């Protein structure tokens, strides 16, 4: 139940959408695919699901080659596209019945009932799809991707349009599905990746620029940030002569104090040195700490560096 991509390149005329991409994803992994617009995320997903052929290279899904056995590959994949095409004049159960026929599912009534409950569509099941909110349409898209109990899930922006409650439930569901399936999801929501993904793959200009476990990605950059609150009044050129390369960002200007976020490229914990610098320069520190690092900051650093 794994996905292996080997040396995949995709050209659109002279434009290189993917450049010699190689990835392996195991069963039980939820992998987040990140990248700016036009980086090649959707192209890669369409190649894995046999919607597009690579210019060179190949991929293997559950032991089936995408070029030699595309129908077998599709049997093992559940795919939720970003634009989520649905038959709007069908009822939810009617649409899922239609999809069940395509996959020749046995005991389809039981399976449809099960999948409607799993995706939280029970209260809406008697509505036409066109009458649903965008969030519930997204759930119908996930339901059709799951109806045949695939071993591999490919999800392109799966939480688009969901309200906060639906978002939490969808993330919980994807995390649960990832225990027994191979899941590859594309998203622009960094908190989503931190919440549910075991591994992060970052793609930019068609190339893989990072491929590590989520916690390793969060720890891999040597930049650190320190938040400090100073009592007013204070010198206007605060930290100008601090002897470490840094960038300073005004976070909050309060009535009696000011908060700064100071970014360093050093791996050394500089809080002691900041304290001593403040003391030597007549600055009164009211609070100081290191805010938790987030994937968004690291993603931006990696893409800009690339």
Secondary structure in CASP SS format (residue, H / E / C, confidence):
PFRMAT SS
TARGET T0000
AUTHOR 0000-0000-0000
METHOD secondary structure of the structure
MODEL  1
X C 1.00
X C 1.00
X E 1.00
X E 1.00
X E 1.00
X E 1.00
X E 1.00
X E 1.00
X E 1.00
X E 1.00
X E 1.00
X E 1.00
X C 1.00
X C 1.00
X E 1.00
X E 1.00
X E 1.00
X E 1.00
X E 1.00
X E 1.00
X E 1.00
X E 1.00
X E 1.00
X E 1.00
X E 1.00
X C 1.00
X C 1.00
X C 1.00
X C 1.00
X E 1.00
X E 1.00
X E 1.00
X E 1.00
X E 1.00
X C 1.00
X C 1.00
X C 1.00
X C 1.00
X C 1.00
X C 1.00
X H 1.00
X H 1.00
X H 1.00
X H 1.00
X H 1.00
X H 1.00
X H 1.00
X H 1.00
X C 1.00
X C 1.00
X C 1.00
X C 1.00
X C 1.00
X C 1.00
X C 1.00
X E 1.00
X E 1.00
X E 1.00
X E 1.00
X E 1.00
X E 1.00
X C 1.00
X C 1.00
X E 1.00
X E 1.00
X C 1.00
X C 1.00
X C 1.00
X C 1.00
X H 1.00
X H 1.00
X H 1.00
X H 1.00
X H 1.00
X H 1.00
X C 1.00
X E 1.00
X E 1.00
X E 1.00
X E 1.00
X C 1.00
X C 1.00
X C 1.00
X C 1.00
X C 1.00
X C 1.00
X C 1.00
X C 1.00
X C 1.00
X C 1.00
X E 1.00
X H 1.00
X H 1.00
X H 1.00
X H 1.00
X H 1.00
X H 1.00
X H 1.00
X H 1.00
X H 1.00
X H 1.00
X H 1.00
X C 1.00
X C 1.00
X C 1.00
X C 1.00
X C 1.00
X H 1.00
X H 1.00
X H 1.00
X H 1.00
X H 1.00
X H 1.00
X H 1.00
X H 1.00
X H 1.00
X H 1.00
X H 1.00
X C 1.00
X C 1.00
X C 1.00
X H 1.00
X H 1.00
X H 1.00
X C 1.00
X C 1.00
X C 1.00
X E 1.00
X H 1.00
X H 1.00
X H 1.00
X C 1.00
X C 1.00
X H 1.00
X H 1.00
X H 1.00
X H 1.00
X H 1.00
X H 1.00
X H 1.00
X H 1.00
X H 1.00
X H 1.00
X H 1.00
X H 1.00
X H 1.00
X C 1.00
X C 1.00
X C 1.00
X C 1.00
X C 1.00
X E 1.00
X E 1.00
X E 1.00
X E 1.00
X E 1.00
X C 1.00
X C 1.00
X C 1.00
X C 1.00
X C 1.00
X C 1.00
X C 1.00
X H 1.00
X H 1.00
X H 1.00
X H 1.00
X H 1.00
X H 1.00
X H 1.00
X H 1.00
X H 1.00
X H 1.00
X H 1.00
X H 1.00
X H 1.00
X H 1.00
X C 1.00
X C 1.00
X C 1.00
X C 1.00
X E 1.00
X E 1.00
X E 1.00
X E 1.00
X E 1.00
X C 1.00
X C 1.00
X C 1.00
X H 1.00
X H 1.00
X H 1.00
X H 1.00
X H 1.00
X H 1.00
X H 1.00
X C 1.00
X C 1.00
X E 1.00
X E 1.00
X E 1.00
X E 1.00
X E 1.00
X E 1.00
X C 1.00
X C 1.00
X E 1.00
X E 1.00
X E 1.00
X E 1.00
X E 1.00
X E 1.00
X E 1.00
X H 1.00
X H 1.00
X H 1.00
X H 1.00
X H 1.00
X H 1.00
X H 1.00
X C 1.00
X C 1.00
X C 1.00
X E 1.00
X E 1.00
X E 1.00
X E 1.00
X E 1.00
X E 1.00
X E 1.00
X E 1.00
X C 1.00
X C 1.00
X C 1.00
X C 1.00
X C 1.00
X C 1.00
X C 1.00
X C 1.00
X C 1.00
X C 1.00
X C 1.00
X C 1.00
X C 1.00
X C 1.00
X E 1.00
X E 1.00
X E 1.00
X E 1.00
X E 1.00
X E 1.00
X E 1.00
X E 1.00
X C 1.00
X C 1.00
X C 1.00
X E 1.00
X E 1.00
X E 1.00
X E 1.00
X E 1.00
X E 1.00
X E 1.00
X E 1.00
X C 1.00
X C 1.00
X C 1.00
X C 1.00
X C 1.00
X C 1.00
X H 1.00
X H 1.00
X H 1.00
X H 1.00
X H 1.00
X H 1.00
X H 1.00
X H 1.00
X H 1.00
X H 1.00
X C 1.00
X C 1.00
X C 1.00
X C 1.00
X E 1.00
X E 1.00
X E 1.00
X E 1.00
X E 1.00
X C 1.00
X C 1.00
X C 1.00
X C 1.00
X C 1.00
X H 1.00
X H 1.00
X H 1.00
X H 1.00
X H 1.00
X H 1.00
X H 1.00
X H 1.00
X H 1.00
X H 1.00
X H 1.00
X C 1.00
END
